[in-house]
Amino acid sequence: MTTEALQMIPVSRLVQAPENVRKTNTGAGIEELKASILAEGLLQNLIAYPTDKEKFAVVGGERRRKALAALIKEKKLAKAHAVPCLVRDREEAIALSQWQLNNPTAFFFEKMLNVHSANYLAWSQHLSDFLQNVDFSAAVQFSKLASALLRYRRETPARPDDGFMNLQMFPGVG
């Protein structure tokens, strides 16, 4: 089951993966993380794989999962609260989580792209719409005409009375 799309999965269906690659204390900083989630929302998706019991094992984002579960237990989030999860098969999910752990700089940039991806997608759609309405044939024709005029000017001996524009007005041309 390989998919690039994020799936919205209720927190109640998320469990800790035994293969979680991070060996640090996942309980550290939970209070700050809970406050951040309440204030700003979840800024980064979780990485999970499906288990055989209608559950999803989280290999990337265990602290976030614990913070979300605590917020639900405290009734600060709804019981059915769902979060974005990148669902991969077990091996791919573990490999992706290991890559994030071992490549902190690349992971930082990936996080920034995730946070700003909606803005990027909107910008790229606007650019695409704009480019569909641009008539490039006129620009190509102008470019061909300008090249022909410059070639003519270089190949024709200069005469002060020939009526052709004086290309000396343009530095580096002629």
C-alpha positions as CSV (number, residue, x, y, z in Angstrom):
1,M,0.0,0.0,0.0
2,T,2.1,2.9,-1.2
3,T,0.5,6.3,-1.4
4,E,1.8,9.8,-1.6
5,A,-1.5,11.2,-0.4
6,L,-2.1,12.1,3.2
7,Q,-5.0,10.3,4.9
8,M,-7.1,11.8,7.7
9,I,-7.1,9.2,10.5
10,P,-8.8,9.5,13.8
11,V,-6.3,9.7,16.7
12,S,-8.1,6.8,18.3
13,R,-7.0,4.5,15.5
14,L,-3.3,5.4,15.9
15,V,-1.0,3.3,18.1
16,Q,2.7,3.4,18.9
17,A,4.8,1.3,16.5
18,P,7.2,-1.1,18.1
19,E,9.8,-0.2,15.4
20,N,9.8,3.5,16.2
21,V,13.4,4.5,15.3
22,R,13.8,7.3,17.8
23,K,15.1,6.1,21.2
24,T,14.8,9.3,23.1
25,N,12.2,10.0,25.8
26,T,9.0,10.6,23.8
27,G,7.3,12.0,26.9
28,A,9.6,15.0,27.1
29,G,8.1,18.4,26.2
30,I,4.5,17.0,25.8
31,E,3.0,20.0,27.6
32,E,4.6,22.5,25.3
33,L,3.6,20.4,22.3
34,K,0.0,20.3,23.5
35,A,0.0,24.0,23.8
36,S,1.4,24.4,20.3
37,I,-1.1,22.1,18.8
38,L,-4.0,24.0,20.5
39,A,-2.6,27.3,19.4
40,E,-1.4,26.5,15.8
41,G,-2.8,23.1,15.0
42,L,-0.8,20.1,13.9
43,L,2.0,21.5,11.6
44,Q,3.4,18.3,10.4
45,N,1.8,15.0,9.4
46,L,2.5,11.7,11.1
47,I,4.0,8.7,9.3
48,A,2.2,5.4,9.9
49,Y,1.5,2.0,8.4
50,P,-1.7,-0.1,8.6
51,T,-1.9,-3.0,11.1
52,D,-4.2,-6.0,10.7
53,K,-6.6,-4.6,13.3
54,E,-8.0,-1.4,11.7
55,K,-5.3,0.5,13.4
56,F,-2.3,2.4,12.2
57,A,1.1,2.1,13.8
58,V,2.9,5.5,14.0
59,V,6.7,5.4,13.2
60,G,7.1,9.1,12.8
61,G,5.4,11.5,15.2
62,E,5.0,9.5,18.4
63,R,5.3,12.6,20.6
64,R,2.6,14.3,18.5
65,R,0.4,11.2,18.8
66,K,0.8,11.2,22.6
67,A,0.1,15.0,22.8
68,L,-3.0,14.6,20.6
69,A,-4.2,11.6,22.7
70,A,-3.7,13.6,25.9
71,L,-5.7,16.6,24.5
72,I,-8.6,14.2,23.6
73,K,-8.4,12.7,27.1
74,E,-8.6,16.2,28.6
75,K,-11.6,16.9,26.3
76,K,-9.7,19.8,24.6
77,L,-10.1,18.0,21.3
78,A,-13.1,15.9,20.0
79,K,-13.0,12.1,20.4
80,A,-13.2,11.7,16.7
81,H,-10.4,14.2,16.0
82,A,-8.5,13.1,12.8
83,V,-5.0,14.1,11.8
84,P,-3.1,13.9,8.5
85,C,-1.0,10.7,8.2
86,L,1.3,9.7,5.4
87,V,0.4,6.0,5.2
88,R,3.0,3.7,3.7
89,D,3.6,0.0,4.0
90,R,5.5,-1.1,7.0
91,E,9.0,-1.2,5.5
92,E,8.6,2.1,3.6
93,A,7.3,3.9,6.7
94,I,10.2,2.7,8.8
95,A,12.7,3.7,6.1
96,L,11.2,7.1,5.8
97,S,11.3,7.7,9.5
98,Q,14.9,6.6,9.7
99,W,15.8,8.9,6.8
100,Q,14.2,11.8,8.7
101,L,16.2,10.9,11.9
102,N,19.5,10.6,10.0
103,N,19.1,13.6,7.7
104,P,18.1,16.5,10.1
105,T,19.0,19.3,7.6
106,A,17.0,17.7,4.8
107,F,14.2,16.9,7.2
108,F,14.1,20.6,8.3
109,F,13.6,21.7,4.7
110,E,11.0,19.0,4.1
111,K,9.1,20.3,7.2
112,M,9.3,23.9,5.7
113,L,8.0,22.6,2.4
114,N,5.1,20.7,4.2
115,V,4.1,23.8,6.1
116,H,4.2,26.0,3.0
117,S,3.0,23.4,0.5
118,A,-0.5,24.9,0.3
119,N,0.9,28.3,-0.5
120,Y,3.2,26.8,-3.1
121,L,0.4,24.9,-4.8
122,A,-1.8,28.0,-4.9
123,W,1.1,30.0,-6.4
124,S,1.9,27.3,-9.0
125,Q,-1.7,27.2,-10.0
126,H,-1.8,31.0,-10.5
127,L,1.5,30.7,-12.5
128,S,0.0,27.9,-14.6
129,D,-3.2,29.9,-15.3
130,F,-1.1,33.0,-16.3
131,L,1.2,31.1,-18.6
132,Q,-1.8,29.5,-20.4
133,N,-3.0,33.0,-21.3
134,V,0.4,34.3,-22.6
135,D,0.8,34.5,-26.3
136,F,4.4,33.3,-26.8
137,S,4.1,33.4,-30.6
138,A,4.3,37.2,-30.6
139,A,7.4,37.1,-28.4
140,V,9.0,34.5,-30.7
141,Q,8.1,36.6,-33.8
142,F,9.6,39.8,-32.2
143,S,12.7,37.9,-31.3
144,K,13.1,36.7,-34.9
145,L,12.6,40.2,-36.2
146,A,15.0,41.8,-33.7
147,S,17.7,39.2,-34.6
148,A,17.1,39.8,-38.4
149,L,17.4,43.6,-37.9
150,L,20.6,43.3,-35.8
151,R,22.1,40.8,-38.3
152,Y,21.2,43.3,-41.2
153,R,22.8,46.2,-39.3
154,R,26.0,44.2,-38.7
155,E,26.3,43.1,-42.3
156,T,25.4,46.5,-43.9
157,P,28.1,49.2,-44.0
158,A,27.0,52.2,-41.8
159,R,25.8,55.2,-43.7
160,P,24.7,58.2,-41.8
161,D,21.8,58.9,-44.1
162,D,20.4,55.4,-44.6
163,G,17.4,56.1,-42.2
164,F,18.1,53.0,-40.2
165,M,18.1,53.6,-36.4
166,N,21.4,54.3,-34.9
167,L,22.3,51.2,-32.8
168,Q,25.1,53.1,-31.1
169,M,22.4,54.3,-28.7
170,F,22.4,50.8,-27.3
171,P,25.7,49.9,-25.6
172,G,27.0,46.5,-26.7
173,V,24.8,46.3,-29.8
174,G,25.9,46.7,-33.3
